[in-house]
Amino acid sequence: MRYSIAAGLLASGAAAFSDSSPFLMYSTSKLSVPSEPSQLQSTASVLSTAHALLSTCPTSLYLLLTHPNAHASDLRDPATGACLALNLCGRTSAVVNSSKVATSHYGVAEVVGPEISATDLQAYIEGACSEQGKGDLAAVVVKQLDGLPLHDELLDNQEQIRRGVPGDDYTVIYFASPHEPPRRYEAEFGEAGGAEMPLELRKREWEVRAADGGNTVGSAPLFVKYQFFTPGIFMGFVAVFLMLAMLYVGLNAVASLQVSYGAFDKEMGPAAQKKTQ
């Protein structure tokens, strides 16, 4: 059961809390690490243990790895226990380009509570090293890894971890950074873009037509040049004009009739003249 804490990171209960995150620290210095730490701890408890382990400034290099949205199941399969990130939960000898293997391991699968601040942890390490008289010799490097859970990104992160520890005196601390919103797929053209696209094309087409064929537009037929003056309206005007003309002719014909008033008088009519004879 030698140094099995990191190797057994979250073999059981990996997905117990969806809002929890793992914390892992390993070092080439021999530290007084708890033998069997609880795999469910608060942020304050984890930081208290980490501060105690780092208070003596045990190494000259400190690599702080922050990972947005990190979860223990991203490092180890909760069903099979298989390691998904060998540079973190596998054997330390395969993790770094170093001839010296890490001898101290401290890992907590489920850290519940506020996010761990990389800035505060860096400040604590620098202060502890200054108190030990090693301020000029110790170096603290903070690196934010790419987001999870894409497999290719996880492989890229492992390569970054492998290149990040070049020496033989190091301490690596891995924890979750503030959560980022999940990625969303956005179409190249939204609803507004899809509606504006035809209008823009139509506008450009009209501008090109007006620029290239200015004379063509001026000499176009009447119903093409003025769309508001449609053939239906024109035919209506013609029909009204013809009806008014016919009405005018009819009224003029009736008004032109000339009949004497005597034709309507009974005493002066033809019948009255026969009687007088």
Phi and psi in degrees as GROMACS dihedral restraints (atoms count N, CA, C in turn):
[ dihedral_restraints ]
;  ai    aj    ak    al  type     phi  dphi    fc
    3     4     5     6     1   -77.9    20    10
    4     5     6     7     1   122.1    20    10
    6     7     8     9     1    49.7    20    10
    7     8     9    10     1    46.7    20    10
    9    10    11    12     1   -94.3    20    10
   10    11    12    13     1     3.6    20    10
   12    13    14    15     1   -66.9    20    10
   13    14    15    16     1   -49.4    20    10
   15    16    17    18     1   -67.9    20    10
   16    17    18    19     1   -38.3    20    10
   18    19    20    21     1   -68.4    20    10
   19    20    21    22     1   -26.4    20    10
   21    22    23    24     1  -102.5    20    10
   22    23    24    25     1    25.5    20    10
   24    25    26    27     1   -64.6    20    10
   25    26    27    28     1   111.2    20    10
   27    28    29    30     1    58.9    20    10
   28    29    30    31     1    50.7    20    10
   30    31    32    33     1   -77.5    20    10
   31    32    33    34     1   -23.4    20    10
   33    34    35    36     1  -129.0    20    10
   34    35    36    37     1   137.2    20    10
   36    37    38    39     1    70.3    20    10
   37    38    39    40     1    37.6    20    10
   39    40    41    42     1   -66.6    20    10
   40    41    42    43     1   -35.3    20    10
   42    43    44    45     1  -108.3    20    10
   43    44    45    46     1    32.3    20    10
   45    46    47    48     1   -66.2    20    10
   46    47    48    49     1   -39.2    20    10
   48    49    50    51     1  -128.4    20    10
   49    50    51    52     1   121.3    20    10
   51    52    53    54     1   -72.1    20    10
   52    53    54    55     1   -22.1    20    10
   54    55    56    57     1   -99.9    20    10
   55    56    57    58     1    12.4    20    10
   57    58    59    60     1   -95.3    20    10
   58    59    60    61     1   170.5    20    10
   60    61    62    63     1  -148.1    20    10
   61    62    63    64     1   155.6    20    10
   63    64    65    66     1   -85.0    20    10
   64    65    66    67     1   158.8    20    10
   66    67    68    69     1  -135.0    20    10
   67    68    69    70     1   127.1    20    10
   69    70    71    72     1  -138.5    20    10
   70    71    72    73     1   132.9    20    10
   72    73    74    75     1  -139.1    20    10
   73    74    75    76     1   130.7    20    10
   75    76    77    78     1  -137.7    20    10
   76    77    78    79     1   150.1    20    10
   78    79    80    81     1  -146.6    20    10
   79    80    81    82     1   152.5    20    10
   81    82    83    84     1   -79.5    20    10
   82    83    84    85     1   -11.8    20    10
   84    85    86    87     1   -88.3    20    10
   85    86    87    88     1   146.4    20    10
   87    88    89    90     1   -80.6    20    10
   88    89    90    91     1   111.6    20    10
   90    91    92    93     1  -110.0    20    10
   91    92    93    94     1   157.9    20    10
   93    94    95    96     1   -86.4    20    10
   94    95    96    97     1    75.5    20    10
   96    97    98    99     1   -84.6    20    10
   97    98    99   100     1   139.1    20    10
   99   100   101   102     1   -55.4    20    10
  100   101   102   103     1   139.4    20    10
  102   103   104   105     1   -66.0    20    10
  103   104   105   106     1   -47.6    20    10
  105   106   107   108     1  -134.2    20    10
  106   107   108   109     1    79.8    20    10
  108   109   110   111     1   -70.2    20    10
  109   110   111   112     1   150.0    20    10
  111   112   113   114     1   -65.5    20    10
  112   113   114   115     1   138.1    20    10
  114   115   116   117     1   -86.4    20    10
  115   116   117   118     1     4.4    20    10
  117   118   119   120     1  -131.9    20    10
  118   119   120   121     1   105.4    20    10
  120   121   122   123     1  -138.0    20    10
  121   122   123   124     1   162.7    20    10
  123   124   125   126     1   -84.0    20    10
  124   125   126   127     1   165.3    20    10
  126   127   128   129     1   -62.5    20    10
  127   128   129   130     1   -40.0    20    10
  129   130   131   132     1   -63.0    20    10
  130   131   132   133     1   -40.1    20    10
  132   133   134   135     1   -66.8    20    10
  133   134   135   136     1   -42.1    20    10
  135   136   137   138     1   -65.6    20    10
  136   137   138   139     1   -43.5    20    10
  138   139   140   141     1   -65.8    20    10
  139   140   141   142     1   -35.1    20    10
  141   142   143   144     1   -61.8    20    10
  142   143   144   145     1   -44.3    20    10
  144   145   146   147     1   -67.0    20    10
  145   146   147   148     1   -42.4    20    10
  147   148   149   150     1   -63.6    20    10
  148   149   150   151     1   -41.0    20    10
  150   151   152   153     1   -63.2    20    10
  151   152   153   154     1   -38.8    20    10
  153   154   155   156     1   -65.3    20    10
  154   155   156   157     1   -37.5    20    10
  156   157   158   159     1   -73.1    20    10
  157   158   159   160     1   -29.5    20    10
  159   160   161   162     1   -96.6    20    10
  160   161   162   163     1    -1.6    20    10
  162   163   164   165     1   -64.9    20    10
  163   164   165   166     1   -26.1    20    10
  165   166   167   168     1   -92.6    20    10
  166   167   168   169     1     4.4    20    10
  168   169   170   171     1    51.5    20    10
  169   170   171   172     1    64.9    20    10
  171   172   173   174     1   -68.3    20    10
  172   173   174   175     1   -27.5    20    10
  174   175   176   177     1  -128.6    20    10
  175   176   177   178     1   173.9    20    10
  177   178   179   180     1   -96.1    20    10
  178   179   180   181     1   -15.0    20    10
  180   181   182   183     1  -128.3    20    10
  181   182   183   184     1   133.6    20    10
  183   184   185   186     1  -128.7    20    10
  184   185   186   187     1   120.2    20    10
  186   187   188   189     1  -110.0    20    10
  187   188   189   190     1   110.9    20    10
  189   190   191   192     1   -98.3    20    10
  190   191   192   193     1   115.3    20    10
  192   193   194   195     1  -105.7    20    10
  193   194   195   196     1   116.2    20    10
  195   196   197   198     1  -105.3    20    10
  196   197   198   199     1   140.9    20    10
  198   199   200   201     1  -134.5    20    10
  199   200   201   202     1   114.8    20    10
  201   202   203   204     1   -68.1    20    10
  202   203   204   205     1   138.0    20    10
  204   205   206   207     1    61.0    20    10
  205   206   207   208     1    26.2    20    10
  207   208   209   210     1   -72.3    20    10
  208   209   210   211     1   142.1    20    10
  210   211   212   213     1  -137.9    20    10
  211   212   213   214     1   153.8    20    10
  213   214   215   216     1   -59.8    20    10
  214   215   216   217     1   -32.3    20    10
  216   217   218   219     1   -67.6    20    10
  217   218   219   220     1   -15.2    20    10
  219   220   221   222     1   -75.8    20    10
  220   221   222   223     1   -20.3    20    10
  222   223   224   225     1   -97.5    20    10
  223   224   225   226     1   -32.3    20    10
  225   226   227   228     1  -143.5    20    10
  226   227   228   229     1   133.5    20    10
  228   229   230   231     1   -62.8    20    10
  229   230   231   232     1   121.6    20    10
  231   232   233   234     1   -67.3    20    10
  232   233   234   235     1   -21.9    20    10
  234   235   236   237     1   -86.2    20    10
  235   236   237   238     1   -47.4    20    10
  237   238   239   240     1  -100.8    20    10
  238   239   240   241     1   -18.3    20    10
  240   241   242   243     1    78.6    20    10
  241   242   243   244     1     6.6    20    10
  243   244   245   246     1   -69.7    20    10
  244   245   246   247     1   141.4    20    10
  246   247   248   249     1   -77.8    20    10
  247   248   249   250     1   128.9    20    10
  249   250   251   252     1   -99.2    20    10
  250   251   252   253     1   -14.4    20    10
  252   253   254   255     1  -136.3    20    10
  253   254   255   256     1    92.5    20    10
  255   256   257   258     1   -62.3    20    10
  256   257   258   259     1   -28.8    20    10
  258   259   260   261     1   -70.7    20    10
  259   260   261   262     1   -11.6    20    10
  261   262   263   264     1  -115.7    20    10
  262   263   264   265     1   -47.0    20    10
  264   265   266   267     1  -107.1    20    10
  265   266   267   268     1    -3.1    20    10
  267   268   269   270     1   -88.0    20    10
  268   269   270   271     1  -165.2    20    10
  270   271   272   273     1   -68.8    20    10
  271   272   273   274     1   135.7    20    10
  273   274   275   276     1   -66.4    20    10
  274   275   276   277     1   -25.7    20    10
  276   277   278   279     1   -64.5    20    10
  277   278   279   280     1   -23.0    20    10
  279   280   281   282     1   -95.8    20    10
  280   281   282   283     1     4.4    20    10
  282   283   284   285     1   -90.9    20    10
  283   284   285   286     1   -43.3    20    10
  285   286   287   288     1  -120.7    20    10
  286   287   288   289     1   159.5    20    10
  288   289   290   291     1   -85.7    20    10
  289   290   291   292     1    66.4    20    10
  291   292   293   294     1  -140.4    20    10
  292   293   294   295     1   147.7    20    10
  294   295   296   297     1   -84.6    20    10
  295   296   297   298     1   -10.0    20    10
  297   298   299   300     1  -109.5    20    10
  298   299   300   301     1   129.4    20    10
  300   301   302   303     1   -91.2    20    10
  301   302   303   304     1   142.9    20    10
  303   304   305   306     1   -63.4    20    10
  304   305   306   307     1   136.9    20    10
  306   307   308   309     1  -110.0    20    10
  307   308   309   310     1   -13.2    20    10
  309   310   311   312     1  -123.3    20    10
  310   311   312   313     1   134.4    20    10
  312   313   314   315     1  -134.0    20    10
  313   314   315   316     1   136.9    20    10
  315   316   317   318     1  -142.0    20    10
  316   317   318   319     1   120.1    20    10
  318   319   320   321     1  -140.9    20    10
  319   320   321   322     1   140.6    20    10
  321   322   323   324     1  -129.2    20    10
  322   323   324   325     1   125.2    20    10
  324   325   326   327     1   -74.1    20    10
  325   326   327   328     1   -43.7    20    10
  327   328   329   330     1  -120.3    20    10
  328   329   330   331     1   105.6    20    10
  330   331   332   333     1  -106.0    20    10
  331   332   333   334     1   116.1    20    10
  333   334   335   336     1  -110.1    20    10
  334   335   336   337     1   134.1    20    10
  336   337   338   339     1   132.8    20    10
  337   338   339   340     1  -163.1    20    10
  339   340   341   342     1   -60.4    20    10
  340   341   342   343     1   154.5    20    10
  342   343   344   345     1   -67.1    20    10
  343   344   345   346     1   146.0    20    10
  345   346   347   348     1   -77.1    20    10
  346   347   348   349     1   131.0    20    10
  348   349   350   351     1   -89.3    20    10
  349   350   351   352     1   121.4    20    10
  351   352   353   354     1   -66.6    20    10
  352   353   354   355     1   -34.4    20    10
  354   355   356   357     1   -65.4    20    10
  355   356   357   358     1   -43.8    20    10
  357   358   359   360     1   -66.4    20    10
  358   359   360   361     1   -40.5    20    10
  360   361   362   363     1   -66.6    20    10
  361   362   363   364     1   -38.7    20    10
  363   364   365   366     1   -63.2    20    10
  364   365   366   367     1   -42.8    20    10
  366   367   368   369     1   -63.2    20    10
  367   368   369   370     1   -37.5    20    10
  369   370   371   372     1   -66.0    20    10
  370   371   372   373     1   -44.5    20    10
  372   373   374   375     1   -63.0    20    10
  373   374   375   376     1   -43.9    20    10
  375   376   377   378     1   -63.8    20    10
  376   377   378   379     1   -39.2    20    10
  378   379   380   381     1   -66.7    20    10
  379   380   381   382     1   -40.9    20    10
  381   382   383   384     1   -64.9    20    10
  382   383   384   385     1   -40.4    20    10
  384   385   386   387     1   -68.1    20    10
  385   386   387   388     1   -34.3    20    10
  387   388   389   390     1   -66.3    20    10
  388   389   390   391     1   -39.8    20    10
  390   391   392   393     1   -65.2    20    10
  391   392   393   394     1   -30.4    20    10
  393   394   395   396     1   -86.9    20    10
  394   395   396   397     1     1.8    20    10
  396   397   398   399     1    76.6    20    10
  397   398   399   400     1    21.3    20    10
  399   400   401   402     1  -117.2    20    10
  400   401   402   403     1    21.1    20    10
  402   403   404   405     1   -60.7    20    10
  403   404   405   406     1   -35.8    20    10
  405   406   407   408     1   -81.0    20    10
  406   407   408   409     1   -16.3    20    10
  408   409   410   411     1   -97.8    20    10
  409   410   411   412     1   -23.7    20    10
  411   412   413   414     1   -90.3    20    10
  412   413   414   415     1   142.0    20    10
  414   415   416   417     1  -127.2    20    10
  415   416   417   418     1   132.0    20    10
  417   418   419   420     1  -115.4    20    10
  418   419   420   421     1   122.1    20    10
  420   421   422   423     1  -116.6    20    10
  421   422   423   424     1   125.6    20    10
  423   424   425   426     1  -107.5    20    10
  424   425   426   427     1   127.1    20    10
  426   427   428   429     1  -135.1    20    10
  427   428   429   430     1   128.8    20    10
  429   430   431   432     1   -98.1    20    10
  430   431   432   433     1   121.9    20    10
  432   433   434   435     1   -81.0    20    10
  433   434   435   436     1   163.7    20    10
  435   436   437   438     1   -69.0    20    10
  436   437   438   439     1   161.0    20    10
  438   439   440   441     1   -67.6    20    10
  439   440   441   442     1   159.2    20    10
  441   442   443   444     1  -100.6    20    10
  442   443   444   445     1   165.8    20    10
  444   445   446   447     1  -116.2    20    10
  445   446   447   448     1    24.7    20    10
  447   448   449   450     1   -61.9    20    10
  448   449   450   451     1   138.5    20    10
  450   451   452   453     1   -66.2    20    10
  451   452   453   454     1   -41.3    20    10
  453   454   455   456     1   -66.1    20    10
  454   455   456   457     1   -33.9    20    10
  456   457   458   459     1   -68.5    20    10
  457   458   459   460     1   -36.1    20    10
  459   460   461   462     1   -64.6    20    10
  460   461   462   463     1   -38.5    20    10
  462   463   464   465     1   -66.2    20    10
  463   464   465   466     1   -40.4    20    10
  465   466   467   468     1   -62.6    20    10
  466   467   468   469     1   -39.1    20    10
  468   469   470   471     1   -64.0    20    10
  469   470   471   472     1   -39.4    20    10
  471   472   473   474     1   -63.4    20    10
  472   473   474   475     1   -38.5    20    10
  474   475   476   477     1   -66.6    20    10
  475   476   477   478     1   -37.6    20    10
  477   478   479   480     1   -64.3    20    10
  478   479   480   481     1   -39.2    20    10
  480   481   482   483     1   -66.0    20    10
  481   482   483   484     1   -39.8    20    10
  483   484   485   486     1   -63.5    20    10
  484   485   486   487     1   -39.0    20    10
  486   487   488   489     1   -82.8    20    10
  487   488   489   490     1   -14.1    20    10
  489   490   491   492     1   -81.9    20    10
  490   491   492   493     1   -11.8    20    10
  492   493   494   495     1  -121.5    20    10
  493   494   495   496     1    86.3    20    10
  495   496   497   498     1   -86.3    20    10
  496   497   498   499     1   -20.2    20    10
  498   499   500   501     1   -96.0    20    10
  499   500   501   502     1  -171.1    20    10
  501   502   503   504     1  -108.9    20    10
  502   503   504   505     1     0.3    20    10
  504   505   506   507     1  -129.2    20    10
  505   506   507   508     1    92.9    20    10
  507   508   509   510     1  -145.6    20    10
  508   509   510   511     1   161.2    20    10
  510   511   512   513     1  -138.3    20    10
  511   512   513   514     1   124.8    20    10
  513   514   515   516     1  -110.1    20    10
  514   515   516   517     1   129.4    20    10
  516   517   518   519     1  -124.5    20    10
  517   518   519   520     1   122.6    20    10
  519   520   521   522     1  -117.3    20    10
  520   521   522   523     1   128.9    20    10
  522   523   524   525     1  -156.5    20    10
  523   524   525   526     1   171.4    20    10
  525   526   527   528     1   -85.9    20    10
  526   527   528   529     1   139.9    20    10
  528   529   530   531     1   -93.4    20    10
  529   530   531   532     1   172.4    20    10
  531   532   533   534     1   -51.5    20    10
  532   533   534   535     1   139.9    20    10
  534   535   536   537     1   -65.6    20    10
  535   536   537   538     1   143.6    20    10
  537   538   539   540     1  -108.1    20    10
  538   539   540   541     1   150.9    20    10
  540   541   542   543     1   -63.5    20    10
  541   542   543   544     1   147.6    20    10
  543   544   545   546     1   -63.5    20    10
  544   545   546   547     1   153.0    20    10
  546   547   548   549     1   -73.6    20    10
  547   548   549   550     1   141.4    20    10
  549   550   551   552     1  -124.6    20    10
  550   551   552   553     1   141.4    20    10
  552   553   554   555     1   -84.2    20    10
  553   554   555   556     1   128.4    20    10
  555   556   557   558     1  -118.5    20    10
  556   557   558   559     1   131.2    20    10
  558   559   560   561     1   -65.4    20    10
  559   560   561   562     1   153.0    20    10
  561   562   563   564     1   -64.9    20    10
  562   563   564   565     1   -35.8    20    10
  564   565   566   567     1  -123.6    20    10
  565   566   567   568     1   119.9    20    10
  567   568   569   570     1   -80.5    20    10
  568   569   570   571     1  -169.0    20    10
  570   571   572   573     1   -63.9    20    10
  571   572   573   574     1   -43.3    20    10
  573   574   575   576     1   -66.5    20    10
  574   575   576   577     1   -40.6    20    10
  576   577   578   579     1   -64.6    20    10
  577   578   579   580     1   -38.7    20    10
  579   580   581   582     1   -66.1    20    10
  580   581   582   583     1   -30.4    20    10
  582   583   584   585     1   -79.9    20    10
  583   584   585   586     1   -32.4    20    10
  585   586   587   588     1   -78.9    20    10
  586   587   588   589     1   -23.6    20    10
  588   589   590   591     1   -61.5    20    10
  589   590   591   592     1   -51.7    20    10
  591   592   593   594     1   -63.1    20    10
  592   593   594   595     1   -36.6    20    10
  594   595   596   597     1   -63.6    20    10
  595   596   597   598     1   -40.5    20    10
  597   598   599   600     1   -66.2    20    10
  598   599   600   601     1   -42.8    20    10
  600   601   602   603     1   -64.1    20    10
  601   602   603   604     1   -40.4    20    10
  603   604   605   606     1   -64.5    20    10
  604   605   606   607     1   -39.0    20    10
  606   607   608   609     1   -65.6    20    10
  607   608   609   610     1   -44.6    20    10
  609   610   611   612     1   -64.1    20    10
  610   611   612   613     1   -39.3    20    10
  612   613   614   615     1   -62.4    20    10
  613   614   615   616     1   -40.7    20    10
  615   616   617   618     1   -68.3    20    10
  616   617   618   619     1   -38.7    20    10
  618   619   620   621     1   -65.7    20    10
  619   620   621   622     1   -40.8    20    10
  621   622   623   624     1   -65.8    20    10
  622   623   624   625     1   -41.6    20    10
  624   625   626   627     1   -63.8    20    10
  625   626   627   628     1   -40.8    20    10
  627   628   629   630     1   -69.9    20    10
  628   629   630   631     1   -34.1    20    10
  630   631   632   633     1   -75.3    20    10
  631   632   633   634     1   -41.4    20    10
  633   634   635   636     1   -79.1    20    10
  634   635   636   637     1   -35.6    20    10
  636   637   638   639     1  -122.8    20    10
  637   638   639   640     1    58.2    20    10
  639   640   641   642     1   -62.6    20    10
  640   641   642   643     1   -40.7    20    10
  642   643   644   645     1   -68.7    20    10
  643   644   645   646     1   -33.4    20    10
  645   646   647   648     1   -64.4    20    10
  646   647   648   649     1   -40.4    20    10
  648   649   650   651     1   -66.5    20    10
  649   650   651   652     1   -39.0    20    10
  651   652   653   654     1   -68.8    20    10
  652   653   654   655     1   -32.7    20    10
  654   655   656   657     1   -96.3    20    10
  655   656   657   658     1    13.1    20    10
  657   658   659   660     1   -71.3    20    10
  658   659   660   661     1   157.4    20    10
  660   661   662   663     1   -59.0    20    10
  661   662   663   664     1   163.1    20    10
  663   664   665   666     1   -60.2    20    10
  664   665   666   667     1   -44.1    20    10
  666   667   668   669     1   -78.4    20    10
  667   668   669   670     1    -9.9    20    10
  669   670   671   672     1   -91.6    20    10
  670   671   672   673     1   -39.1    20    10
  672   673   674   675     1   -70.3    20    10
  673   674   675   676     1   -39.7    20    10
  675   676   677   678     1  -119.4    20    10
  676   677   678   679     1    99.3    20    10
  678   679   680   681     1   -70.6    20    10
  679   680   681   682     1   -26.3    20    10
  681   682   683   684     1   -70.2    20    10
  682   683   684   685     1   -21.1    20    10
  684   685   686   687     1   -95.3    20    10
  685   686   687   688     1    79.8    20    10
  687   688   689   690     1   -80.7    20    10
  688   689   690   691     1   162.0    20    10
  690   691   692   693     1   -59.2    20    10
  691   692   693   694     1   -33.9    20    10
  693   694   695   696     1   -63.6    20    10
  694   695   696   697     1   -44.5    20    10
  696   697   698   699     1   -64.5    20    10
  697   698   699   700     1   -40.4    20    10
  699   700   701   702     1   -62.4    20    10
  700   701   702   703     1   -44.4    20    10
  702   703   704   705     1   -64.1    20    10
  703   704   705   706     1   -35.6    20    10
  705   706   707   708     1   -64.1    20    10
  706   707   708   709     1   -43.0    20    10
  708   709   710   711     1   -61.2    20    10
  709   710   711   712     1   -40.9    20    10
  711   712   713   714     1   -64.4    20    10
  712   713   714   715     1   -43.6    20    10
  714   715   716   717     1   -63.6    20    10
  715   716   717   718     1   -42.6    20    10
  717   718   719   720     1   -63.5    20    10
  718   719   720   721     1   -40.5    20    10
  720   721   722   723     1   -62.7    20    10
  721   722   723   724     1   -42.5    20    10
  723   724   725   726     1   -65.6    20    10
  724   725   726   727     1   -41.1    20    10
  726   727   728   729     1   -64.6    20    10
  727   728   729   730     1   -41.3    20    10
  729   730   731   732     1   -65.4    20    10
  730   731   732   733     1   -36.7    20    10
  732   733   734   735     1   -65.5    20    10
  733   734   735   736     1   -43.4    20    10
  735   736   737   738     1   -63.7    20    10
  736   737   738   739     1   -41.4    20    10
  738   739   740   741     1   -63.8    20    10
  739   740   741   742     1   -38.8    20    10
  741   742   743   744     1   -65.1    20    10
  742   743   744   745     1   -43.1    20    10
  744   745   746   747     1   -64.0    20    10
  745   746   747   748     1   -43.1    20    10
  747   748   749   750     1   -63.1    20    10
  748   749   750   751     1   -47.2    20    10
  750   751   752   753     1   -64.1    20    10
  751   752   753   754     1   -37.1    20    10
  753   754   755   756     1   -66.5    20    10
  754   755   756   757     1   -36.2    20    10
  756   757   758   759     1   -68.2    20    10
  757   758   759   760     1   -42.3    20    10
  759   760   761   762     1   -65.5    20    10
  760   761   762   763     1   -39.4    20    10
  762   763   764   765     1   -70.4    20    10
  763   764   765   766     1   -21.6    20    10
  765   766   767   768     1   -83.2    20    10
  766   767   768   769     1    -9.1    20    10
  768   769   770   771     1   -68.4    20    10
  769   770   771   772     1   132.7    20    10
  771   772   773   774     1  -122.8    20    10
  772   773   774   775     1   110.7    20    10
  774   775   776   777     1  -124.8    20    10
  775   776   777   778     1   132.2    20    10
  777   778   779   780     1   -71.4    20    10
  778   779   780   781     1   154.7    20    10
  780   781   782   783     1   -70.1    20    10
  781   782   783   784     1   -25.3    20    10
  783   784   785   786     1   -67.1    20    10
  784   785   786   787     1   -23.0    20    10
  786   787   788   789     1   -66.0    20    10
  787   788   789   790     1   -18.6    20    10
  789   790   791   792     1  -105.1    20    10
  790   791   792   793     1     3.2    20    10
  792   793   794   795     1   -94.7    20    10
  793   794   795   796     1   127.0    20    10
  795   796   797   798     1   -66.7    20    10
  796   797   798   799     1   -38.7    20    10
  798   799   800   801     1   -73.4    20    10
  799   800   801   802     1   -28.2    20    10
  801   802   803   804     1   -98.8    20    10
  802   803   804   805     1    -0.1    20    10
  804   805   806   807     1   -76.7    20    10
  805   806   807   808     1   177.5    20    10
  807   808   809   810     1   -62.3    20    10
  808   809   810   811     1   -37.1    20    10
  810   811   812   813     1   -65.9    20    10
  811   812   813   814     1   -37.8    20    10
  813   814   815   816     1   -68.8    20    10
  814   815   816   817     1   -34.4    20    10
  816   817   818   819     1   -67.0    20    10
  817   818   819   820     1   -37.7    20    10
  819   820   821   822     1   -64.6    20    10
  820   821   822   823     1   -37.5    20    10
  822   823   824   825     1   -66.3    20    10
  823   824   825   826     1   -39.1    20    10
  825   826   827   828     1   -67.0    20    10
  826   827   828   829     1   -27.0    20    10
